[in-house]
């Protein structure tokens, strides 16, 4: 992802998970990349990152 960003390319990032894996909050690290969309068996979920 970082190599694409260096070239000015911003890919659409979509995580894949099961509904049963949902948690209220995900721990954050400095190197994390925000993934604004998650695909589950229920469908596509979109999130607004909290800055």
mmCIF file as Biopython writes it, N, C-alpha, C and O atoms, coordinates in Angstrom:
data_model
#
loop_
_atom_site.group_PDB
_atom_site.id
_atom_site.type_symbol
_atom_site.label_atom_id
_atom_site.label_alt_id
_atom_site.label_comp_id
_atom_site.label_asym_id
_atom_site.label_entity_id
_atom_site.label_seq_id
_atom_site.pdbx_PDB_ins_code
_atom_site.Cartn_x
_atom_site.Cartn_y
_atom_site.Cartn_z
_atom_site.occupancy
_atom_site.B_iso_or_equiv
_atom_site.auth_seq_id
_atom_site.auth_asym_id
_atom_site.pdbx_PDB_model_num
ATOM 1   N N  . UNK A ? 1  ? 0.830   -1.182  0.000  1.0 0.0 1  A 1 
ATOM 2   C CA . UNK A ? 1  ? 0.000   0.000   0.000  1.0 0.0 1  A 1 
ATOM 3   C C  . UNK A ? 1  ? 0.876   1.248   0.000  1.0 0.0 1  A 1 
ATOM 4   O O  . UNK A ? 1  ? 0.600   2.200   -0.730 1.0 0.0 1  A 1 
ATOM 5   N N  . UNK A ? 2  ? 1.930   1.249   0.815  1.0 0.0 2  A 1 
ATOM 6   C CA . UNK A ? 2  ? 2.788   2.433   0.887  1.0 0.0 2  A 1 
ATOM 7   C C  . UNK A ? 2  ? 3.520   2.673   -0.429 1.0 0.0 2  A 1 
ATOM 8   O O  . UNK A ? 2  ? 3.726   3.823   -0.815 1.0 0.0 2  A 1 
ATOM 9   N N  . UNK A ? 3  ? 3.914   1.611   -1.122 1.0 0.0 3  A 1 
ATOM 10  C CA . UNK A ? 3  ? 4.583   1.791   -2.421 1.0 0.0 3  A 1 
ATOM 11  C C  . UNK A ? 3  ? 3.641   2.388   -3.453 1.0 0.0 3  A 1 
ATOM 12  O O  . UNK A ? 3  ? 4.065   3.200   -4.276 1.0 0.0 3  A 1 
ATOM 13  N N  . UNK A ? 4  ? 2.392   2.007   -3.425 1.0 0.0 4  A 1 
ATOM 14  C CA . UNK A ? 4  ? 1.415   2.605   -4.333 1.0 0.0 4  A 1 
ATOM 15  C C  . UNK A ? 4  ? 1.212   4.082   -4.001 1.0 0.0 4  A 1 
ATOM 16  O O  . UNK A ? 4  ? 1.126   4.918   -4.900 1.0 0.0 4  A 1 
ATOM 17  N N  . UNK A ? 5  ? 1.137   4.399   -2.718 1.0 0.0 5  A 1 
ATOM 18  C CA . UNK A ? 5  ? 0.950   5.789   -2.294 1.0 0.0 5  A 1 
ATOM 19  C C  . UNK A ? 5  ? 2.120   6.660   -2.743 1.0 0.0 5  A 1 
ATOM 20  O O  . UNK A ? 5  ? 1.923   7.815   -3.119 1.0 0.0 5  A 1 
ATOM 21  N N  . UNK A ? 6  ? 3.333   6.115   -2.707 1.0 0.0 6  A 1 
ATOM 22  C CA . UNK A ? 6  ? 4.507   6.858   -3.175 1.0 0.0 6  A 1 
ATOM 23  C C  . UNK A ? 6  ? 4.388   7.212   -4.651 1.0 0.0 6  A 1 
ATOM 24  O O  . UNK A ? 6  ? 4.952   8.212   -5.096 1.0 0.0 6  A 1 
ATOM 25  N N  . UNK A ? 7  ? 3.665   6.409   -5.406 1.0 0.0 7  A 1 
ATOM 26  C CA . UNK A ? 7  ? 3.467   6.651   -6.838 1.0 0.0 7  A 1 
ATOM 27  C C  . UNK A ? 7  ? 2.218   7.490   -7.097 1.0 0.0 7  A 1 
ATOM 28  O O  . UNK A ? 7  ? 1.867   7.735   -8.252 1.0 0.0 7  A 1 
ATOM 29  N N  . UNK A ? 8  ? 1.547   7.932   -6.035 1.0 0.0 8  A 1 
ATOM 30  C CA . UNK A ? 8  ? 0.344   8.740   -6.186 1.0 0.0 8  A 1 
ATOM 31  C C  . UNK A ? 8  ? -0.911  7.934   -6.460 1.0 0.0 8  A 1 
ATOM 32  O O  . UNK A ? 8  ? -1.927  8.484   -6.884 1.0 0.0 8  A 1 
ATOM 33  N N  . UNK A ? 9  ? -0.844  6.630   -6.221 1.0 0.0 9  A 1 
ATOM 34  C CA . UNK A ? 9  ? -1.992  5.751   -6.451 1.0 0.0 9  A 1 
ATOM 35  C C  . UNK A ? 9  ? -2.665  5.465   -5.109 1.0 0.0 9  A 1 
ATOM 36  O O  . UNK A ? 9  ? -2.016  5.029   -4.158 1.0 0.0 9  A 1 
ATOM 37  N N  . UNK A ? 10 ? -3.964  5.715   -5.044 1.0 0.0 10 A 1 
ATOM 38  C CA . UNK A ? 10 ? -4.709  5.454   -3.819 1.0 0.0 10 A 1 
ATOM 39  C C  . UNK A ? 10 ? -5.703  4.327   -4.076 1.0 0.0 10 A 1 
ATOM 40  O O  . UNK A ? 10 ? -6.770  4.562   -4.643 1.0 0.0 10 A 1 
ATOM 41  N N  . UNK A ? 11 ? -5.361  3.098   -3.664 1.0 0.0 11 A 1 
ATOM 42  C CA . UNK A ? 11 ? -6.279  1.987   -3.912 1.0 0.0 11 A 1 
ATOM 43  C C  . UNK A ? 11 ? -7.485  2.040   -2.971 1.0 0.0 11 A 1 
ATOM 44  O O  . UNK A ? 11 ? -7.407  2.610   -1.883 1.0 0.0 11 A 1 
ATOM 45  N N  . UNK A ? 12 ? -8.577  1.453   -3.391 1.0 0.0 12 A 1 
ATOM 46  C CA . UNK A ? 12 ? -9.753  1.318   -2.528 1.0 0.0 12 A 1 
ATOM 47  C C  . UNK A ? 12 ? -9.495  0.135   -1.601 1.0 0.0 12 A 1 
ATOM 48  O O  . UNK A ? 12 ? -9.299  -0.988  -2.065 1.0 0.0 12 A 1 
ATOM 49  N N  . UNK A ? 13 ? -9.494  0.383   -0.308 1.0 0.0 13 A 1 
ATOM 50  C CA . UNK A ? 13 ? -9.206  -0.657  0.676  1.0 0.0 13 A 1 
ATOM 51  C C  . UNK A ? 13 ? -10.503 -1.172  1.283  1.0 0.0 13 A 1 
ATOM 52  O O  . UNK A ? 13 ? -11.314 -0.402  1.797  1.0 0.0 13 A 1 
ATOM 53  N N  . UNK A ? 14 ? -10.686 -2.487  1.216  1.0 0.0 14 A 1 
ATOM 54  C CA . UNK A ? 14 ? -11.871 -3.134  1.773  1.0 0.0 14 A 1 
ATOM 55  C C  . UNK A ? 14 ? -11.408 -4.335  2.593  1.0 0.0 14 A 1 
ATOM 56  O O  . UNK A ? 14 ? -10.738 -5.227  2.070  1.0 0.0 14 A 1 
ATOM 57  N N  . UNK A ? 15 ? -11.764 -4.358  3.873  1.0 0.0 15 A 1 
ATOM 58  C CA . UNK A ? 15 ? -11.454 -5.493  4.722  1.0 0.0 15 A 1 
ATOM 59  C C  . UNK A ? 15 ? -12.519 -6.565  4.557  1.0 0.0 15 A 1 
ATOM 60  O O  . UNK A ? 15 ? -13.643 -6.279  4.146  1.0 0.0 15 A 1 
ATOM 61  N N  . UNK A ? 16 ? -12.156 -7.802  4.880  1.0 0.0 16 A 1 
ATOM 62  C CA . UNK A ? 16 ? -13.094 -8.921  4.798  1.0 0.0 16 A 1 
ATOM 63  C C  . UNK A ? 16 ? -13.148 -9.591  6.169  1.0 0.0 16 A 1 
ATOM 64  O O  . UNK A ? 16 ? -12.111 -9.919  6.746  1.0 0.0 16 A 1 
ATOM 65  N N  . UNK A ? 17 ? -14.363 -9.793  6.689  1.0 0.0 17 A 1 
ATOM 66  C CA . UNK A ? 17 ? -14.522 -10.392 8.010  1.0 0.0 17 A 1 
ATOM 67  C C  . UNK A ? 17 ? -15.903 -11.033 8.112  1.0 0.0 17 A 1 
ATOM 68  O O  . UNK A ? 17 ? -16.746 -10.880 7.229  1.0 0.0 17 A 1 
ATOM 69  N N  . UNK A ? 18 ? -16.110 -11.750 9.211  1.0 0.0 18 A 1 
ATOM 70  C CA . UNK A ? 18 ? -17.421 -12.309 9.529  1.0 0.0 18 A 1 
ATOM 71  C C  . UNK A ? 18 ? -18.129 -11.375 10.512 1.0 0.0 18 A 1 
ATOM 72  O O  . UNK A ? 18 ? -17.473 -10.684 11.291 1.0 0.0 18 A 1 
ATOM 73  N N  . UNK A ? 19 ? -19.455 -11.351 10.479 1.0 0.0 19 A 1 
ATOM 74  C CA . UNK A ? 19 ? -20.221 -10.522 11.410 1.0 0.0 19 A 1 
ATOM 75  C C  . UNK A ? 19 ? -19.849 -10.813 12.865 1.0 0.0 19 A 1 
ATOM 76  O O  . UNK A ? 19 ? -19.796 -9.893  13.681 1.0 0.0 19 A 1 
ATOM 77  N N  . UNK A ? 20 ? -19.594 -12.065 13.196 1.0 0.0 20 A 1 
ATOM 78  C CA . UNK A ? 20 ? -19.291 -12.450 14.579 1.0 0.0 20 A 1 
ATOM 79  C C  . UNK A ? 20 ? -17.951 -11.888 15.068 1.0 0.0 20 A 1 
ATOM 80  O O  . UNK A ? 20 ? -17.652 -11.958 16.260 1.0 0.0 20 A 1 
ATOM 81  N N  . UNK A ? 21 ? -17.148 -11.334 14.164 1.0 0.0 21 A 1 
ATOM 82  C CA . UNK A ? 21 ? -15.856 -10.762 14.548 1.0 0.0 21 A 1 
ATOM 83  C C  . UNK A ? 21 ? -15.947 -9.276  14.894 1.0 0.0 21 A 1 
ATOM 84  O O  . UNK A ? 21 ? -14.941 -8.655  15.237 1.0 0.0 21 A 1 
ATOM 85  N N  . UNK A ? 22 ? -17.139 -8.713  14.805 1.0 0.0 22 A 1 
ATOM 86  C CA . UNK A ? 22 ? -17.292 -7.278  15.064 1.0 0.0 22 A 1 
ATOM 87  C C  . UNK A ? 22 ? -17.010 -6.950  16.526 1.0 0.0 22 A 1 
ATOM 88  O O  . UNK A ? 22 ? -17.452 -7.655  17.433 1.0 0.0 22 A 1 
ATOM 89  N N  . UNK A ? 23 ? -16.276 -5.881  16.735 1.0 0.0 23 A 1 
ATOM 90  C CA . UNK A ? 23 ? -15.980 -5.379  18.076 1.0 0.0 23 A 1 
ATOM 91  C C  . UNK A ? 23 ? -16.330 -3.893  18.120 1.0 0.0 23 A 1 
ATOM 92  O O  . UNK A ? 23 ? -16.438 -3.237  17.084 1.0 0.0 23 A 1 
ATOM 93  N N  . UNK A ? 24 ? -16.506 -3.377  19.329 1.0 0.0 24 A 1 
ATOM 94  C CA . UNK A ? 24 ? -16.855 -1.966  19.501 1.0 0.0 24 A 1 
ATOM 95  C C  . UNK A ? 24 ? -15.719 -1.047  19.048 1.0 0.0 24 A 1 
ATOM 96  O O  . UNK A ? 24 ? -15.957 -0.019  18.415 1.0 0.0 24 A 1 
ATOM 97  N N  . UNK A ? 25 ? -14.492 -1.424  19.377 1.0 0.0 25 A 1 
ATOM 98  C CA . UNK A ? 25 ? -13.340 -0.573  19.062 1.0 0.0 25 A 1 
ATOM 99  C C  . UNK A ? 25 ? -12.139 -1.456  18.737 1.0 0.0 25 A 1 
ATOM 100 O O  . UNK A ? 25 ? -11.947 -2.510  19.343 1.0 0.0 25 A 1 
ATOM 101 N N  . UNK A ? 26 ? -11.339 -1.013  17.779 1.0 0.0 26 A 1 
ATOM 102 C CA . UNK A ? 26 ? -10.139 -1.744  17.375 1.0 0.0 26 A 1 
ATOM 103 C C  . UNK A ? 26 ? -8.919  -0.976  17.880 1.0 0.0 26 A 1 
ATOM 104 O O  . UNK A ? 26 ? -8.827  0.230   17.652 1.0 0.0 26 A 1 
ATOM 105 N N  . UNK A ? 27 ? -7.979  -1.640  18.561 1.0 0.0 27 A 1 
ATOM 106 C CA . UNK A ? 27 ? -6.766  -0.946  19.009 1.0 0.0 27 A 1 
ATOM 107 C C  . UNK A ? 27 ? -6.010  -0.363  17.813 1.0 0.0 27 A 1 
ATOM 108 O O  . UNK A ? 27 ? -6.013  -0.941  16.726 1.0 0.0 27 A 1 
ATOM 109 N N  . UNK A ? 28 ? -5.368  0.779   18.025 1.0 0.0 28 A 1 
ATOM 110 C CA . UNK A ? 28 ? -4.644  1.448   16.946 1.0 0.0 28 A 1 
ATOM 111 C C  . UNK A ? 28 ? -3.148  1.489   17.224 1.0 0.0 28 A 1 
ATOM 112 O O  . UNK A ? 28 ? -2.714  1.617   18.369 1.0 0.0 28 A 1 
ATOM 113 N N  . UNK A ? 29 ? -2.370  1.379   16.154 1.0 0.0 29 A 1 
ATOM 114 C CA . UNK A ? 29 ? -0.911  1.511   16.194 1.0 0.0 29 A 1 
ATOM 115 C C  . UNK A ? 29 ? -0.522  2.600   15.201 1.0 0.0 29 A 1 
ATOM 116 O O  . UNK A ? 29 ? -1.299  2.911   14.299 1.0 0.0 29 A 1 
ATOM 117 N N  . UNK A ? 30 ? 0.662   3.182   15.349 1.0 0.0 30 A 1 
ATOM 118 C CA . UNK A ? 30 ? 1.117   4.255   14.456 1.0 0.0 30 A 1 
ATOM 119 C C  . UNK A ? 30 ? 1.197   3.821   12.995 1.0 0.0 30 A 1 
ATOM 120 O O  . UNK A ? 30 ? 0.988   4.639   12.100 1.0 0.0 30 A 1 
ATOM 121 N N  . UNK A ? 31 ? 1.494   2.558   12.743 1.0 0.0 31 A 1 
ATOM 122 C CA . UNK A ? 31 ? 1.684   2.072   11.373 1.0 0.0 31 A 1 
ATOM 123 C C  . UNK A ? 31 ? 0.382   1.592   10.714 1.0 0.0 31 A 1 
ATOM 124 O O  . UNK A ? 31 ? 0.395   1.186   9.552  1.0 0.0 31 A 1 
ATOM 125 N N  . UNK A ? 32 ? -0.722  1.635   11.435 1.0 0.0 32 A 1 
ATOM 126 C CA . UNK A ? 32 ? -1.996  1.147   10.894 1.0 0.0 32 A 1 
ATOM 127 C C  . UNK A ? 32 ? -2.483  1.989   9.721  1.0 0.0 32 A 1 
ATOM 128 O O  . UNK A ? 32 ? -2.218  3.188   9.642  1.0 0.0 32 A 1 
ATOM 129 N N  . UNK A ? 33 ? -3.192  1.340   8.824  1.0 0.0 33 A 1 
ATOM 130 C CA . UNK A ? 33 ? -3.828  2.000   7.687  1.0 0.0 33 A 1 
ATOM 131 C C  . UNK A ? 33 ? -5.333  1.923   7.913  1.0 0.0 33 A 1 
ATOM 132 O O  . UNK A ? 33 ? -5.862  0.857   8.227  1.0 0.0 33 A 1 
ATOM 133 N N  . UNK A ? 34 ? -6.015  3.041   7.755  1.0 0.0 34 A 1 
ATOM 134 C CA . UNK A ? 34 ? -7.469  3.063   7.943  1.0 0.0 34 A 1 
ATOM 135 C C  . UNK A ? 34 ? -8.146  2.339   6.784  1.0 0.0 34 A 1 
ATOM 136 O O  . UNK A ? 34 ? -7.888  2.629   5.617  1.0 0.0 34 A 1 
ATOM 137 N N  . UNK A ? 35 ? -9.010  1.398   7.125  1.0 0.0 35 A 1 
ATOM 138 C CA . UNK A ? 35 ? -9.793  0.674   6.117  1.0 0.0 35 A 1 
ATOM 139 C C  . UNK A ? 35 ? -11.250 1.081   6.331  1.0 0.0 35 A 1 
ATOM 140 O O  . UNK A ? 35 ? -11.892 0.617   7.273  1.0 0.0 35 A 1 
ATOM 141 N N  . UNK A ? 36 ? -11.773 1.949   5.460  1.0 0.0 36 A 1 
ATOM 142 C CA . UNK A ? 36 ? -13.103 2.509   5.684  1.0 0.0 36 A 1 
ATOM 143 C C  . UNK A ? 36 ? -14.276 1.603   5.316  1.0 0.0 36 A 1 
ATOM 144 O O  . UNK A ? 36 ? -15.429 1.954   5.566  1.0 0.0 36 A 1 
ATOM 145 N N  . UNK A ? 37 ? -13.996 0.450   4.729  1.0 0.0 37 A 1 
ATOM 146 C CA . UNK A ? 37 ? -15.079 -0.451  4.333  1.0 0.0 37 A 1 
ATOM 147 C C  . UNK A ? 37 ? -14.734 -1.885  4.732  1.0 0.0 37 A 1 
ATOM 148 O O  . UNK A ? 37 ? -13.592 -2.326  4.596  1.0 0.0 37 A 1 
ATOM 149 N N  . UNK A ? 38 ? -15.738 -2.599  5.225  1.0 0.0 38 A 1 
ATOM 150 C CA . UNK A ? 38 ? -15.582 -4.004  5.608  1.0 0.0 38 A 1 
ATOM 151 C C  . UNK A ? 38 ? -16.690 -4.801  4.929  1.0 0.0 38 A 1 
ATOM 152 O O  . UNK A ? 38 ? -17.861 -4.428  4.999  1.0 0.0 38 A 1 
ATOM 153 N N  . UNK A ? 39 ? -16.322 -5.894  4.276  1.0 0.0 39 A 1 
ATOM 154 C CA . UNK A ? 39 ? -17.294 -6.777  3.637  1.0 0.0 39 A 1 
ATOM 155 C C  . UNK A ? 39 ? -17.524 -7.985  4.534  1.0 0.0 39 A 1 
ATOM 156 O O  . UNK A ? 39 ? -16.585 -8.705  4.871  1.0 0.0 39 A 1 
ATOM 157 N N  . UNK A ? 40 ? -18.793 -8.206  4.924  1.0 0.0 40 A 1 
ATOM 158 C CA . UNK A ? 40 ? -19.162 -9.369  5.729  1.0 0.0 40 A 1 
ATOM 159 C C  . UNK A ? 40 ? -20.250 -10.144 4.993  1.0 0.0 40 A 1 
ATOM 160 O O  . UNK A ? 40 ? -20.691 -9.741  3.917  1.0 0.0 40 A 1 
ATOM 161 N N  . UNK A ? 41 ? -20.674 -11.254 5.578  1.0 0.0 41 A 1 
ATOM 162 C CA . UNK A ? 41 ? -21.731 -12.037 4.937  1.0 0.0 41 A 1 
ATOM 163 C C  . UNK A ? 41 ? -23.054 -11.264 4.886  1.0 0.0 41 A 1 
ATOM 164 O O  . UNK A ? 41 ? -23.950 -11.619 4.120  1.0 0.0 41 A 1 
ATOM 165 N N  . UNK A ? 42 ? -23.177 -10.208 5.702  1.0 0.0 42 A 1 
ATOM 166 C CA . UNK A ? 42 ? -24.380 -9.371  5.685  1.0 0.0 42 A 1 
ATOM 167 C C  . UNK A ? 42 ? -24.328 -8.283  4.625  1.0 0.0 42 A 1 
ATOM 168 O O  . UNK A ? 42 ? -25.355 -7.703  4.272  1.0 0.0 42 A 1 
ATOM 169 N N  . UNK A ? 43 ? -23.139 -8.008  4.120  1.0 0.0 43 A 1 
ATOM 170 C CA . UNK A ? 43 ? -23.008 -6.963  3.111  1.0 0.0 43 A 1 
ATOM 171 C C  . UNK A ? 43 ? -21.819 -6.057  3.387  1.0 0.0 43 A 1 
ATOM 172 O O  . UNK A ? 43 ? -20.983 -6.343  4.245  1.0 0.0 43 A 1 
ATOM 173 N N  . UNK A ? 44 ? -21.760 -4.967  2.649  1.0 0.0 44 A 1 
ATOM 174 C CA . UNK A ? 44 ? -20.666 -4.008  2.758  1.0 0.0 44 A 1 
ATOM 175 C C  . UNK A ? 44 ? -21.010 -2.963  3.805  1.0 0.0 44 A 1 
ATOM 176 O O  . UNK A ? 44 ? -22.086 -2.365  3.771  1.0 0.0 44 A 1 
ATOM 177 N N  . UNK A ? 45 ? -20.087 -2.748  4.736  1.0 0.0 45 A 1 
ATOM 178 C CA . UNK A ? 45 ? -20.281 -1.735  5.782  1.0 0.0 45 A 1 
ATOM 179 C C  . UNK A ? 45 ? -19.255 -0.631  5.564  1.0 0.0 45 A 1 
ATOM 180 O O  . UNK A ? 45 ? -18.073 -0.898  5.348  1.0 0.0 45 A 1 
ATOM 181 N N  . UNK A ? 46 ? -19.722 0.610   5.624  1.0 0.0 46 A 1 
ATOM 182 C CA . UNK A ? 46 ? -18.831 1.761   5.452  1.0 0.0 46 A 1 
ATOM 183 C C  . UNK A ? 46 ? -18.720 2.499   6.781  1.0 0.0 46 A 1 
ATOM 184 O O  . UNK A ? 46 ? -19.698 2.648   7.514  1.0 0.0 46 A 1 
ATOM 185 N N  . UNK A ? 47 ? -17.508 2.957   7.073  1.0 0.0 47 A 1 
ATOM 186 C CA . UNK A ? 47 ? -17.241 3.643   8.331  1.0 0.0 47 A 1 
ATOM 187 C C  . UNK A ? 47 ? -16.595 4.988   8.066  1.0 0.0 47 A 1 
ATOM 188 O O  . UNK A ? 47 ? -15.871 5.162   7.086  1.0 0.0 47 A 1 
ATOM 189 N N  . UNK A ? 48 ? -16.864 5.935   8.949  1.0 0.0 48 A 1 
ATOM 190 C CA . UNK A ? 48 ? -16.199 7.229   8.899  1.0 0.0 48 A 1 
ATOM 191 C C  . UNK A ? 48 ? -15.095 7.197   9.946  1.0 0.0 48 A 1 
ATOM 192 O O  . UNK A ? 48 ? -15.373 7.031   11.133 1.0 0.0 48 A 1 
ATOM 193 N N  . UNK A ? 49 ? -13.840 7.355   9.517  1.0 0.0 49 A 1 
ATOM 194 C CA . UNK A ? 49 ? -12.746 7.321   10.493 1.0 0.0 49 A 1 
ATOM 195 C C  . UNK A ? 49 ? -12.858 8.461   11.502 1.0 0.0 49 A 1 
ATOM 196 O O  . UNK A ? 49 ? -13.207 9.586   11.146 1.0 0.0 49 A 1 
ATOM 197 N N  . UNK A ? 50 ? -12.562 8.159   12.750 1.0 0.0 50 A 1 
ATOM 198 C CA . UNK A ? 50 ? -12.534 9.189   13.792 1.0 0.0 50 A 1 
ATOM 199 C C  . UNK A ? 50 ? -11.116 9.732   13.860 1.0 0.0 50 A 1 
ATOM 200 O O  . UNK A ? 50 ? -10.181 9.009   14.203 1.0 0.0 50 A 1 
ATOM 201 N N  . UNK A ? 51 ? -10.965 10.992  13.534 1.0 0.0 51 A 1 
ATOM 202 C CA . UNK A ? 51 ? -9.632  11.607  13.520 1.0 0.0 51 A 1 
ATOM 203 C C  . UNK A ? 51 ? -9.343  12.318  14.805 1.0 0.0 51 A 1 
ATOM 204 O O  . UNK A ? 51 ? -8.265  12.892  14.964 1.0 0.0 51 A 1 
#
